[in-house]
Amino acid sequence: MDYVELSKEVSYALRHAPWEYELELDSEGWVSATQLLEALSNSGKWRNVNLEDLQYMINTSEKKRHEINNNKIRAIYGHSIPMKILKEVRRPPSILYHGTSHDALDSILMNGLLPRSRQYVHLSQDINIARQVGKRRDEKPVILKIDADLAYNQGISFYYGNEKVWLADTIPPTFIQVYVK
Ligand code: HQG
């Protein structure tokens, strides 16, 4: 089984288009794993997929995109569906990074970091992760340094995704510094 391909389809279902799979996410993004497996099986491509496959897909992925608990599964971050998924508010690490493209830089410095097509802005404590994220859009990405401590103290909400991904609604320009250009 192609677990990378499976992960992409599960991400699509749980982040962007649950209705295409007749799934309804709860307020924290969980759906019945059985229902997801049923929908995948019906598609033909994933006829024999089972819960162990989903668990193996999660365990072997370098990013922790999904989690399973009590026969339920959810995407941990990345959602774009209209219903906002509730994430746990938490004090962030004092510094967070965001990797992006040179094309986006002027707009970000003017308007701040905005979630764009997703529900939250995605940030990372690890500069190498930020670089990887930015590389999806720019061979030599811009790395932005976010004064998360100051932002948090001034009332900006941060949310916990996983050990590597922090979320925020928006980051105003005053908390953003260009770290690598
Ligand atoms: C940019 C992947 C102009 C922002 C990744 C980014 C991540 C602005 C793009 C996760 C802007 C949105 C999320 C503004 C932000 N003006 N551009 N004011 N504010 N932007 O994909 O953070 O592999 O929605 O810099 O690794 O790149 O799918 O967000 O370039 O963890 O699991 O608008 O998705 O994870 O792009 O990536 P995205 P992202 P997976």
Residues whose N, C-alpha, C, O or C-beta is under 5 A from the ligand:
A	BS01	HQG	R65 G99 T100 S101 A104 S107 I108 N111 G112 L113 L114 P115 R116 R118 H122 V133
